[in-house]
Amino acid sequence: MPKEQQLTGKAPVPKAKILIVEDEVLLAQSLAKQLKKLDYDVVDFVTSGEDAIAAAIEYDPDLIIMDIVIQGEIDGIEAASHIFKQYNIPSIFLT
């Protein structure tokens, strides 16, 4: 039994896995840093809709924080729609 579970009698709650989709690298890094301070597990950040779909498949995040206007052939809304329909992963949009 893990030490935390021994002390509290409860199993530790797994951290929520978050994927960031943002083509401004400094903004993505800053957001990731803030989320990690809040004890979230930032699995990666990517810069295009196509990469968002691939990362969603690879990491199976609990949530995606998605910029609407991103690099690539598909925008954030289209990428998020595809990801939700295919993998049931919710997205929150930022602009």
KANORNOR-V96824 format. One record per residue. N is the residue number from 0. SS is DSSP state (h for helix, s for strand, l for the rest). Layout:
# KANORNOR-V96824
N:SS
N:SS
This chain:
# KANORNOR-V96824
0:l
1:l
2:h
3:h
4:h
5:h
6:h
7:h
8:l
9:l
10:l
11:l
12:l
13:l
14:l
15:l
16:s
17:s
18:s
19:s
20:s
21:l
22:l
23:l
24:h
25:h
26:h
27:h
28:h
29:h
30:h
31:h
32:h
33:h
34:h
35:h
36:h
37:l
38:l
39:l
40:s
41:s
42:s
43:s
44:s
45:s
46:l
47:s
48:h
49:h
50:h
51:h
52:h
53:h
54:h
55:h
56:h
57:h
58:h
59:l
60:l
61:l
62:s
63:s
64:s
65:s
66:s
67:l
68:l
69:l
70:s
71:l
72:l
73:l
74:l
75:h
76:h
77:h
78:h
79:h
80:h
81:h
82:h
83:h
84:h
85:h
86:h
87:l
88:l
89:s
90:s
91:s
92:s
93:s
94:l
